[in-house]
Amino acid sequence: MNTYIALLRGINVGGHKKILMAELRLLFESLEFKNVKTYIQSGNILFKTPIENNYLQELIKQAIKNKYGWDIPVIILTPNKLDKLVKSSPFTNEQLEKSYFCFYQSKPKSENVTSLNKQQFIDEHFVATSTCVYIVYEKGAGRAKLTTNKMESTLNVSITARNYKTVSKLITLSKTL
């Protein structure tokens, strides 16, 4: 059995696309995933399954669409991959604790990553890589000019963001499955 972390984009945000975590756990269990755990209300699900990673994204996406009628981007990571992304952060430890990780549903074209890295935003420090965007919002994410939607339009991929605290907790929880 492999351990995976599914990150769902755009659920339970501003009262839209509401899914109770208890319902989400049941949905994942109906897919025969084991040890299903959720973390906070923003679509973070940990689980075990023998199914290969390549099929999980579409399987989960389709199950949500069948149950709720929503086309939700799903990003699947392994705990090892998540840990490597944290360790690859270009930020200092102090910045890291205030940082966000913006995960891609699919790999962006390198020229799009280059294009994003050429952009500049006051009080927003970021580095886009082939695997994620690392970002620190000095004035808070709520005032950001480089939003997830802006990143998606530049990179031409679906993205979901999580803060360092959430990412760290997901890594810790994955060790208990």
Secondary structure, DSSP 8 states (H G I E B T S, - for coil): -EEEEEEESSSSBTTBS---HHHHHHHHHHTT-EEEEEETTTTEEEEEESS-HHHHHHHHHHHHHHHH-----EEEE-HHHHHHHHHT--S-HHHHTTEEEEEESS---HHHHHHHHT--BTTEEEEE-SSEEEEEETT-GGG-SS-HHHHHHHHTS-EEEEEHHHHHHHHHHHTT-
